[in-house]
Amino acid sequence: MNQDTHPEEPPAEVLDDVASVVGAEVTLLSRLSGGVNGGATRVQLAGTADAVLKTVPRAHPTHLDETLRAQRVVEHMRRHGYPTPSWLGVGATATHVWQLMDFVDAAPAPELTPSLIEQLMEIIELQAGQASEPYDHWAYAWLVATSQDPTGTGPDLNEAPEQSRLRRSMARLPGYSSAVSDLVERLRLVCADAPPPPEAPDMVHADLSTPGNVLVRDGAVVAVVDIGNAGSGTRAIDLTTLVWYSFKDPLLDDVRGRLWTRILGLVGWEGAAVLTAAQILHMLEIPIRHGSHDDVPGVVERGHRALDELNALR
C-alpha cells in the first residue's frame, strides 16, 4: 500500500474507539493511496506490527451492520485461500465507521494489465460456491437492469440503503440527455424478457475493476482490498466489471474475449445482458451524480460498444 506524506487524520474519537476495541495504543504513520470509497491510514499498534485503518463517515443507521457483514465475508473467504487482508477490528462512533486490517507491503496497481486481469480471473474462481451472506448482488442487478419494483414478483431482496439510493438515482438517468435516454432504452429492451436470477451461489467482491483495490508486488497480485460491499451472487458480476474496465486499452481486447467467454459459460447470454446493463447503468450514474458532465459521452460510447460486442456473441 503506497504512502502519502500528508495523512488526513481520523478523528480523535475514532482512534480512542480503535484502541479500546483492539486493546492497544494507536499511532498514525501515513496516509495510504489506493481505494476510492474512503480514507485509509497506516497505523502502528503498540507492541504489534503495522495495520491499516479505514475510516468513513457514518452514512445511515445500518452502516456498522454492513461493515460487520463485510468482516464476516472476509473471515469466511480467507479460510478458503482468498487473498484479502485479515480484519483486526470493526467499530463505530456517533459520526464514523471504521475497520482495521493487516498491512500488506504492496502497491496499488496503477492500471490493470492483461497479466493482472488473468490473475484476477483465477482469484475470482475462489469465489465459486462461497456465498455466505444474504446480500444478493445478482438479484439487485436484475432489478436495476429490468427496472423492476423490488416489492413486486421478482426475487426477494433485502435492499441496503446504498442500493436503494443508487437504484432510485439510476431510474432518473433518462432525464439527463437524449443520448443517455437512448442508451437506457436500449438496455431495457435487451433485458426486457430476462427471467429473475436463480439462488446466488458465489461470493461477490463488487469492486475488483478499480485498480487501486488490487495490491501488486513484482507483477503479482498479492491482495485485493476494499471488500466492504462484498456479498453473494454470481462471480460473473466481478468478471463483468473487468470487461467494462478492459475497454480502456486496446491491449486488453484479447483478455476481454476470454472474460466474455467465461461470463457466458456461467450465466448464459440473458444473464450476461443483465449484468452488463447493470454495470453500464452504474457507470452512467456516477459521473452524472458527481456533475462530471465531460465524462458522460465516453461512458455512453463504451456502453453501446459493450452491447454491440455482447450481441455479436449471441
C-alpha positions in Angstrom: 0.0 0.0 0.0 1.6 3.2 -1.1 2.1 6.0 1.4 1.1 9.7 1.2 3.3 12.1 3.3 0.3 14.2 4.2 -2.1 12.0 6.1 -5.7 13.0 6.7 -6.0 12.1 10.3 -9.0 10.1 11.5 -11.0 11.9 14.3 -9.5 11.5 17.8 -12.7 9.7 19.0 -12.2 7.1 16.3 -8.6 6.4 17.4 -9.9 6.1 21.0 -12.5 3.6 19.9 -10.0 1.6 17.9 -7.7 1.4 20.9 -10.5 0.3 23.2 -11.5 -2.5 20.8 -8.1 -3.9 20.0 -6.5 -3.2 23.4 -3.5 -1.3 22.1 -2.5 2.3 21.6 -2.8 3.5 18.0 -0.1 5.7 16.4 -0.8 7.3 13.0 2.0 6.8 10.5 1.0 7.9 6.9 -1.9 8.2 4.5 -2.3 5.4 2.0 -3.2 5.7 -1.6 -5.5 3.3 -3.4 -9.2 2.7 -2.8 -11.8 5.3 -3.7 -14.5 4.9 -1.1 -12.8 6.2 2.0 -9.5 7.3 3.6 -7.0 4.6 4.7 -4.2 5.4 7.0 -1.2 3.2 8.0 -1.0 3.0 11.8 1.1 1.2 14.3 -0.4 -0.7 17.2 1.7 -0.7 20.4 3.7 -3.9 20.6 2.4 -5.3 17.2 3.0 -4.9 13.5 1.6 -2.1 11.4 -2.0 -2.1 10.3 -4.3 -0.1 8.0 -7.2 1.9 9.5 -10.0 2.9 7.2 -12.5 5.5 8.4 -15.6 6.7 6.7 -18.5 9.0 7.8 -21.4 7.1 9.2 -23.9 7.3 6.3 -27.0 5.6 7.8 -28.2 3.7 10.8 -27.2 0.2 9.5 -23.7 1.3 8.3 -22.0 -0.6 11.1 -24.1 -3.7 10.5 -23.0 -3.6 6.8 -19.3 -3.3 7.8 -19.7 -6.3 10.2 -21.2 -8.2 7.3 -18.1 -7.5 5.2 -15.9 -8.6 8.1 -17.7 -11.9 8.2 -17.2 -12.3 4.4 -13.5 -11.6 4.8 -13.2 -14.2 7.6 -15.1 -16.8 5.5 -13.1 -16.2 2.3 -9.7 -16.1 4.0 -10.4 -19.7 5.2 -10.7 -20.6 1.6 -7.5 -19.1 0.5 -8.8 -15.8 -0.8 -6.1 -13.1 -0.8 -7.6 -10.3 1.2 -6.1 -9.0 4.4 -7.4 -10.1 7.8 -9.6 -7.6 9.6 -8.4 -6.9 13.1 -11.4 -4.9 14.3 -14.5 -3.0 13.4 -16.3 -0.3 15.2 -18.2 3.0 15.1 -18.6 6.3 16.8 -21.5 8.6 16.5 -20.1 10.0 13.3 -17.8 7.4 11.7 -17.5 3.7 11.0 -14.0 2.2 11.0 -12.3 -1.0 10.1 -8.7 -2.1 11.0 -6.9 -4.7 8.8 -3.4 -6.1 8.4 -0.9 -4.0 6.5 0.2 -5.6 3.2 3.6 -4.4 1.9 2.5 -4.0 -1.7 1.4 -1.2 -4.1 -2.0 -0.5 -5.6 -1.9 -1.4 -9.3 -1.7 1.9 -11.3 -3.7 0.1 -14.0 -5.0 -3.4 -14.9 -2.8 -5.1 -17.4 -3.6 -8.4 -19.3 -1.5 -10.3 -16.8 -3.2 -8.8 -13.8 -6.7 -9.4 -15.3 -5.7 -13.0 -15.9 -4.6 -13.3 -12.3 -7.9 -11.7 -11.1 -9.9 -14.2 -13.2 -8.2 -17.0 -11.3 -8.8 -15.3 -7.9 -12.4 -14.9 -8.8 -12.7 -18.6 -9.2 -12.0 -18.9 -5.5 -15.4 -17.2 -5.0 -17.3 -20.1 -6.6 -19.8 -21.6 -4.2 -18.8 -19.4 -1.4 -21.9 -17.2 -0.8 -22.1 -16.7 3.0 -24.2 -13.6 3.5 -27.7 -12.8 2.2 -26.6 -9.6 0.4 -27.6 -10.5 -3.2 -25.8 -8.5 -5.9 -27.3 -10.7 -8.6 -30.9 -10.1 -7.7 -30.1 -6.4 -7.3 -28.5 -6.3 -10.8 -31.7 -7.9 -12.3 -33.9 -5.3 -10.6 -31.7 -2.5 -11.9 -31.4 -3.8 -15.4 -35.1 -4.6 -15.8 -36.4 -1.6 -13.9 -38.4 -3.8 -11.6 -40.0 -2.9 -8.3 -38.3 -4.8 -5.5 -41.7 -5.2 -3.8 -43.1 -7.0 -6.9 -43.0 -10.6 -8.0 -39.2 -10.8 -8.5 -36.6 -12.3 -6.2 -36.6 -11.3 -2.5 -34.1 -8.6 -1.9 -33.1 -7.2 1.5 -32.0 -4.0 -0.1 -29.3 -2.0 1.7 -29.8 1.8 2.0 -27.0 2.4 -0.6 -28.6 0.0 -3.1 -31.9 1.7 -2.7 -30.4 5.2 -3.2 -28.5 4.0 -6.3 -31.5 2.3 -7.8 -33.6 5.5 -7.4 -30.8 7.6 -8.9 -30.5 5.3 -11.9 -34.2 5.5 -12.5 -33.8 9.2 -13.2 -31.0 8.7 -15.8 -33.1 9.0 -18.9 -33.9 12.6 -18.0 -30.3 13.6 -18.2 -30.0 13.8 -22.0 -31.3 12.2 -25.2 -28.1 10.3 -25.7 -28.4 8.8 -22.2 -32.1 8.1 -22.6 -31.4 6.2 -25.9 -28.8 4.0 -24.2 -31.0 3.3 -21.2 -33.9 2.4 -23.6 -31.6 0.0 -25.4 -30.6 -1.6 -22.2 -34.2 -2.0 -21.1 -35.1 -3.7 -24.4 -32.2 -6.1 -24.2 -33.2 -7.1 -20.7 -37.0 -6.9 -21.0 -37.6 -10.7 -21.1 -34.7 -11.8 -18.8 -36.0 -14.1 -16.0 -35.2 -13.5 -12.4 -31.8 -15.0 -11.4 -31.6 -18.3 -9.5 -30.3 -18.5 -6.0 -27.0 -16.7 -5.5 -24.2 -19.3 -5.1 -21.0 -17.3 -5.1 -19.2 -14.6 -3.1 -19.1 -11.3 -5.0 -16.4 -8.7 -4.3 -18.3 -6.0 -6.3 -15.4 -3.6 -7.0 -12.5 -5.6 -8.5 -12.2 -3.4 -11.6 -10.8 -0.5 -9.5 -7.0 -0.9 -9.9 -6.4 0.7 -6.5 -8.2 -2.2 -4.9 -5.6 -4.7 -6.3 -2.3 -4.8 -4.5 0.7 -5.9 -6.5 4.3 -6.9 -5.8 6.7 -7.8 -8.6 3.9 -8.1 -11.1 1.9 -10.5 -9.0 -1.5 -9.8 -7.3 -0.8 -10.3 -3.6 -4.1 -8.9 -2.2 -7.5 -7.5 -3.0 -8.9 -4.9 -0.7 -12.0 -2.5 -0.3 -14.2 -5.5 0.2 -16.8 -3.6 2.2 -19.5 -4.1 -0.4 -19.0 -7.8 -0.7 -21.9 -10.2 -0.7 -23.4 -13.0 -2.6 -24.5 -13.5 -6.3 -22.6 -14.9 -9.2 -18.9 -14.4 -9.7 -19.8 -13.3 -13.2 -20.6 -9.9 -11.7 -16.9 -9.4 -10.9 -15.9 -10.6 -14.3 -18.3 -8.2 -15.9 -16.7 -5.2 -14.1 -13.4 -6.4 -15.6 -15.0 -6.4 -19.0 -16.0 -2.8 -18.5 -12.5 -1.8 -17.4 -10.9 -3.6 -20.4 -12.4 -1.1 -22.9 -9.9 1.5 -21.6 -7.0 0.0 -23.5 -6.8 -1.9 -26.9 -4.1 -4.1 -25.3 -6.9 -5.6 -23.2 -9.1 -6.6 -26.2 -7.8 -10.2 -26.2 -8.3 -10.8 -22.5 -11.8 -9.2 -22.8 -12.7 -12.0 -25.2 -11.7 -14.6 -22.5 -13.8 -12.7 -20.0 -16.9 -12.7 -22.2 -16.4 -16.5 -22.7 -16.2 -17.2 -19.0 -19.2 -15.0 -18.2 -21.4 -16.6 -20.9 -20.4 -20.0 -19.6 -21.5 -19.1 -16.1 -24.8 -17.2 -16.7 -25.7 -17.6 -20.4 -26.4 -14.7 -22.8 -29.5 -13.3 -21.0 -27.7 -13.3 -17.7 -24.7 -11.6 -19.3 -27.0 -9.0 -20.7 -28.5 -8.3 -17.3 -25.1 -7.9 -15.6 -23.7 -5.8 -18.5 -26.8 -3.5 -18.4 -26.5 -3.1 -14.6 -22.8 -2.3 -14.9 -23.4 0.3 -17.6 -26.2 2.0 -15.6 -23.9 2.2 -12.6 -21.2 3.7 -14.7 -23.6 6.3 -16.0 -24.9 7.2 -12.6 -21.5 8.0 -11.1 -20.4 10.9 -13.3 -24.0 12.3 -13.6 -24.4 12.3 -9.8 -21.0 14.0 -9.3 -21.5 16.5 -12.1 -18.6 15.2 -14.2 -20.5 16.0 -17.4 -17.5 15.7 -19.7 -17.2 12.0 -18.8 -20.7 11.1 -19.7 -20.3 10.9 -23.6 -17.4 8.4 -23.1 -19.5 6.2 -20.9 -22.3 6.3 -23.4 -20.0 5.3 -26.2 -18.5 2.5 -24.2 -21.9 1.3 -23.2 -23.0 0.9 -26.8 -19.8 -0.8 -27.6 -20.2 -3.3 -24.8 -23.8 -4.1 -26.0 -22.5 -4.4 -29.6 -19.9 -7.0 -28.6 -22.4 -8.9 -26.4 -24.9 -9.0 -29.3 -22.2 -10.4 -31.6 -21.8 -13.3 -29.1 -25.5 -14.2 -29.1 
